[in-house]
Amino acid sequence: MIGTYLLIALVAICFALWPAESANVLTSVSLKIQVYWLNYRMKFMAWRMHRKLSRDMKKRFNSEIPPFKWVDLWDRN
């Protein structure tokens, strides 16, 4: 409980002393969280689709597809 109040006080002091830099830091943290969440969600959906496609290929054509491989969003070209 005290840690929460300490964190709020620290953020308030940072905004009072350096408003532009504090806003930039909070914006960049928010954007990084959004990118990580998007990466996780896309990875999970692609894995589900790969699993379904693998199951269908085994059932219909009795063949295998390559194993699931994911490239993170920040490692792509």
C-alpha positions in Angstrom: 0.0 0.0 0.0 2.8 2.4 0.9 4.6 1.5 -2.3 1.6 2.5 -4.4 1.5 6.0 -2.7 5.3 6.3 -3.1 5.0 5.5 -6.8 2.2 8.0 -7.3 4.2 10.7 -5.4 7.3 9.9 -7.5 5.3 10.3 -10.8 3.7 13.5 -9.5 7.1 15.0 -8.6 8.6 13.9 -12.0 5.7 15.6 -13.8 6.1 18.8 -11.7 9.9 19.0 -12.3 10.1 17.7 -15.9 6.7 17.7 -17.6 7.7 17.1 -21.2 10.2 14.4 -20.5 7.7 12.6 -18.1 5.0 12.7 -20.7 7.4 11.3 -23.3 8.4 8.4 -21.0 4.8 7.5 -20.1 3.9 7.6 -23.8 6.8 5.4 -24.8 6.0 2.9 -22.1 2.4 2.8 -23.1 3.3 2.3 -26.8 5.8 -0.5 -25.8 3.1 -2.3 -23.8 0.7 -2.0 -26.8 3.3 -3.5 -29.2 4.1 -6.4 -26.8 0.4 -7.1 -26.4 -0.2 -7.0 -30.1 2.8 -9.3 -30.7 1.5 -11.8 -28.1 -2.0 -11.7 -29.5 -0.9 -12.2 -33.1 1.4 -15.0 -32.0 -1.4 -16.8 -30.2 -3.8 -16.4 -33.1 -1.1 -17.6 -35.6 -0.4 -20.6 -33.4 -4.1 -21.5 -33.2 -4.4 -21.3 -37.0 -1.3 -23.4 -37.5 -2.6 -26.0 -35.1 -5.9 -26.2 -37.0 -4.2 -26.3 -40.4 -1.9 -29.1 -39.1 -4.9 -31.1 -37.9 -6.7 -30.6 -41.2 -3.7 -31.5 -43.3 -3.2 -34.7 -41.4 -6.8 -35.7 -41.7 -7.3 -34.9 -45.4 -4.0 -35.4 -47.0 -2.1 -37.4 -44.5 0.9 -35.0 -44.7 2.7 -32.8 -42.3 3.4 -29.1 -42.4 6.5 -27.4 -41.0 6.6 -26.7 -37.3 5.3 -23.4 -36.0 7.8 -20.6 -36.1 7.1 -17.1 -35.0 9.1 -13.9 -35.7 8.5 -11.1 -33.3 7.2 -7.8 -34.7 10.4 -5.9 -33.8 12.6 -8.5 -35.6 10.8 -8.3 -38.9 11.9 -6.3 -41.9 
